[in-house]
Amino acid sequence: MNKKEEHKINYSIRDFNVRLVGDNVENGIIETKQAIYLAKSMGLDLVEISPAKNGNPPITKILDYNKFLYEQKKNYKDQKKKQKQKQSELKEIRMTPNTDEHDFNFKLNHAIKFLKENNKVLVSVFFKGREITYKNKGQIILLKFADDLKEYGIVENMPILQGKKMQITIKPKK
């Protein structure tokens, strides 16, 4: 079967009997030739929805096949779109304990933008050389950052020192 023809339609259905289901037809098991004739008389196609299993005839439906494919494609795109919306990324913002007020505000605006886009923000303060002795400076910067973002996000965990960097994670408010 080629990509376009995902389901068997009309004369490509090789079974002798089919189970016919649908709105404008009498549901039940009938001969394939009779089902195709019924579909053609209505100006539609006989489409195999589910193949034959364990001696049961395949389940078929009378419908416009092109419209059916269009609806399936549309539903697939909608599902994919919803799936993309649910995914959120972790965006990182890096600073040092000596970050200036202007740089701090610049990075704060980026964090606000990330949180509005429904992404988590990981804020890191890196200590270089002997700056590690000023851990409290880094902690103060991170807590001030979290306090300025309290209307946009919620702090997931408090500042944690890992090696030469201190981190805090902020998730967006729902």
Phi and psi in degrees as a GROMACS rama.xvg file:
@    title "Ramachandran Plot"
@    xaxis  label "Phi"
@    yaxis  label "Psi"
@TYPE xy
-81.5541  173.086  ASN-2
-60.7227  -39.127  LYS-3
-67.4359  -36.5206  LYS-4
-98.3464  81.2487  GLU-5
-77.7669  -28.8932  GLU-6
-115.671  153.203  HIS-7
-76.9904  136.187  LYS-8
-128.22  148.612  ILE-9
44.1644  -113.51  ASN-10
-77.0772  -7.58105  TYR-11
-80.7456  -7.78055  SER-12
-80.4324  115.242  ILE-13
-96.9805  -7.80393  ARG-14
-72.8104  150.507  ASP-15
-71.967  -43.8161  PHE-16
-115.827  153.149  ASN-17
-136.114  152.929  VAL-18
-93.0135  115.878  ARG-19
-95.3849  126.334  LEU-20
-128.699  157.491  VAL-21
153.942  -175.401  GLY-22
-87.0829  -50.3762  ASP-23
-96.3409  16.1111  ASN-24
-129.945  162.891  VAL-25
-81.617  121.049  GLU-26
-72.0716  140.891  ASN-27
153.806  -177.898  GLY-28
-93.7825  124.382  ILE-29
-138.298  169.348  ILE-30
-68.0525  147.018  GLU-31
-61.2004  -43.0503  THR-32
-60.0276  -41.8779  LYS-33
-66.2697  -39.6359  GLN-34
-65.383  -40.5651  ALA-35
-65.3519  -43.3564  ILE-36
-59.553  -42.5008  TYR-37
-62.6281  -42.9837  LEU-38
-65.0845  -45.1946  ALA-39
-62.8891  -38.0786  LYS-40
-66.4721  -25.1434  SER-41
-89.7906  -5.47661  MET-42
78.0309  23.7549  GLY-43
-124.681  -172.782  LEU-44
-116.752  153.346  ASP-45
-94.5777  117.792  LEU-46
-117.354  129.558  VAL-47
-79.8571  114.679  GLU-48
-85.6891  -43.4741  ILE-49
-135.285  129.567  SER-50
-69.1635  168.009  PRO-51
-66.4663  139.454  ALA-52
-139.276  136.143  LYS-53
50.1029  42.8808  ASN-54
81.7152  -6.35722  GLY-55
-81.2806  143.805  ASN-56
-69.9308  157.488  PRO-57
-65.8163  150.436  PRO-58
-89.2061  126.077  ILE-59
-126.347  162.097  THR-60
-142.991  143.725  LYS-61
-93.7232  117.479  ILE-62
-161.334  171.977  LEU-63
-80.2975  111.555  ASP-64
-63.3602  -41.2024  TYR-65
-63.5339  -40.6898  ASN-66
-65.7392  -38.606  LYS-67
-61.1032  -46.6431  PHE-68
-63.4043  -40.5672  LEU-69
-60.838  -45.6224  TYR-70
-63.5833  -41.1411  GLU-71
-62.7862  -43.5728  GLN-72
-63.2713  -41.8958  LYS-73
-63.6707  -44.1822  LYS-74
-63.6457  -39.5956  ASN-75
-62.2978  -43.5047  TYR-76
-64.3683  -41.0788  LYS-77
-63.0363  -42.8281  ASP-78
-63.0496  -41.7859  GLN-79
-65.0255  -40.002  LYS-80
-63.843  -44.4862  LYS-81
-65.0708  -36.2987  LYS-82
-65.4964  -39.7827  GLN-83
-66.1828  -37.1884  LYS-84
-65.4588  -31.739  GLN-85
-74.1982  -27.5872  LYS-86
-72.1963  132.1  GLN-87
-123.075  149.734  SER-88
-104.574  165.326  GLU-89
-105.192  111.833  LEU-90
-99.0195  136.833  LYS-91
-109.645  138.74  GLU-92
-122.896  127.245  ILE-93
-110.498  140.229  ARG-94
-142.545  173.492  MET-95
-120.259  166.55  THR-96
-64.2861  -19.8195  PRO-97
-101.989  27.2884  ASN-98
-65.5002  130.748  THR-99
-72.4584  161.785  ASP-100
-61.2909  -42.2422  GLU-101
-63.4907  -45.8874  HIS-102
-63.2773  -39.2055  ASP-103
-59.2453  -47.252  PHE-104
-66.2459  -37.2413  ASN-105
-61.0698  -46.3133  PHE-106
-69.6764  -31.6906  LYS-107
-64.8715  -41.3405  LEU-108
-63.7109  -38.3636  ASN-109
-63.2753  -42.9465  HIS-110
-63.1405  -39.444  ALA-111
-62.1418  -43.3591  ILE-112
-61.7369  -43.3179  LYS-113
-62.9531  -42.7878  PHE-114
-67.6325  -35.3622  LEU-115
-66.7639  -28.3635  LYS-116
-83.9023  8.60162  GLU-117
68.3269  35.0957  ASN-118
-109.273  149.754  ASN-119
-77.9005  153.154  LYS-120
-123.099  126.152  VAL-121
-105.824  113.914  LEU-122
-101.739  125.054  VAL-123
-122.335  138.781  SER-124
-113.171  120.225  VAL-125
-96.7454  134.276  PHE-126
-105.123  125.361  PHE-127
-108.276  135.681  LYS-128
57.8895  -123.236  GLY-129
-84.9677  1.66536  ARG-130
-62.7942  -19.388  GLU-131
-61.3747  -21.2492  ILE-132
-71.3091  -15.1769  THR-133
-104.966  52.6645  TYR-134
-60.2657  -36.6737  LYS-135
-64.2048  -31.1744  ASN-136
-62.9045  -44.955  LYS-137
-63.8128  -40.8692  GLY-138
-65.5032  -38.4898  GLN-139
-64.3722  -42.7369  ILE-140
-61.6368  -45.4137  ILE-141
-65.1401  -41.8779  LEU-142
-67.5244  -37.1607  LEU-143
-65.7196  -40.1892  LYS-144
-60.8448  -47.0149  PHE-145
-64.3099  -38.6745  ALA-146
-65.5947  -39.0662  ASP-147
-69.8904  -21.7727  ASP-148
-99.4427  8.00121  LEU-149
-63.19  -25.212  LYS-150
-82.1072  -13.1646  GLU-151
-106.754  -27.5681  TYR-152
-150.359  171.203  GLY-153
-118.056  137.749  ILE-154
-73.4252  123.445  VAL-155
-81.0727  -42.6075  GLU-156
-145.168  151.419  ASN-157
-73.7795  167.353  MET-158
-55.8623  130.006  PRO-159
-123.038  131.489  ILE-160
-91.7189  121.598  LEU-161
-127.68  102.236  GLN-162
65.8762  -117.779  GLY-163
-103.611  17.6654  LYS-164
-136.278  148.274  LYS-165
-116.287  134.662  MET-166
-129.467  154.906  GLN-167
-143.282  142.157  ILE-168
-114  133.575  THR-169
-124.321  127.354  ILE-170
-105.827  151.582  LYS-171
-68.901  151.228  PRO-172
-76.1614  145.443  LYS-173
